[in-house]
């Protein structure tokens, strides 16, 4: 499971959850969610592990591509 905490345009904290990495990947490829790429991510939790990510929502997909996620399964 992936839990992403971010700040929206009004600087309010929001959380979006995906049941799996594949679900997150599909959402990115289809642009099916209403989260702007420029929203600041404040926390990313993958299968109960807090990941060391700081950046915008739009760059999170590329961050995941560079990570060895098998260590968190």
Residue, then its C-alpha position, 0 to 999 in steps of 0.5 A: x500500500x502507498x500513502x502519500x501526504x501532500x499540500x494542495x493549492x490552499x496549503x491544506x494537508x491531504x492524503x491519497x492512498x493506493x492499494x498497490x504500486x501498480x494502482x499508483x502507476x496506473x493512476x499516473x499513466x492514465x492521469x486519472x486523479x485530480x492531484x496537480x504535479x506541482x503539489x508538495x509531497x510531505x510524506x510517502x509511506x510504502x508498505x508501512x515504511x516511510x520513504x525519504x522523498x521530498x519533492x513535488x507529486x509529479x516527480x514521485x513516479x520517477x522517484x519510485x522508478x529509481x528505487x528497489x521496492x523489493x526491500x519493502x515487501 
